[in-house]
Amino acid sequence: MTESSPGTATASADSDAAPTPVAESSVTQSANADPFRDAVNAATQAAELAQIASSSEDWNIIAQHWTDAVDGMKAVSSDHPRYDVAQQKISEYQRNLDYALRLAAS
């Protein structure tokens, strides 16, 4: 990851769906949720929002998504089929979180 980019991601969107306000988007956690999938979803949201961020407030929201992503990957159990990937993603997502926090503070 370079200093100039906190990550990129793409996602398909339903053209009829109304956009979700940045402040209201969050990761839904449930008893049956896959923490790996939840973490990837949070990271995707963070990366997408980073492409349009224009204020410290935006970067604070993005930082929260990266925090959720890091925490989600840390919650992946050692018997999960993607455990090894999750362990790698923790450091990647932490770097992105640090980047977002730097921009939020500036």
QUIDAMO-V669483 format. One record per backbone hydrogen bond with DSSP energy under -0.5 kcal/mol. CO is the residue of the C=O (numbers start at 1). NH is the residue of the N-H. Records with the same first field share a line. If there is no record, write none. Layout:
# QUIDAMO-V669483
CO=NH, NH
This chain:
# QUIDAMO-V669483
2=5
13=15
14=17
21=24, 25
22=25
26=28
27=29
30=33
33=35
34=38
35=39
36=40
37=41
38=42
39=43
40=44
41=45
42=46
43=47
44=48
45=49
46=50
47=51
48=51
49=52, 53
55=59
56=60
57=61
58=62
59=63
60=64
61=65
62=66
63=67
64=68
65=69
66=70
67=71
68=72
69=73
70=74
71=75
73=76
77=80
80=83
82=86
83=87
84=88
85=89
86=90
87=91
88=92
89=93
90=94
91=95
92=96
93=97
94=98
95=99
96=100
97=101
98=102
99=103
100=104
101=105
102=106
103=106
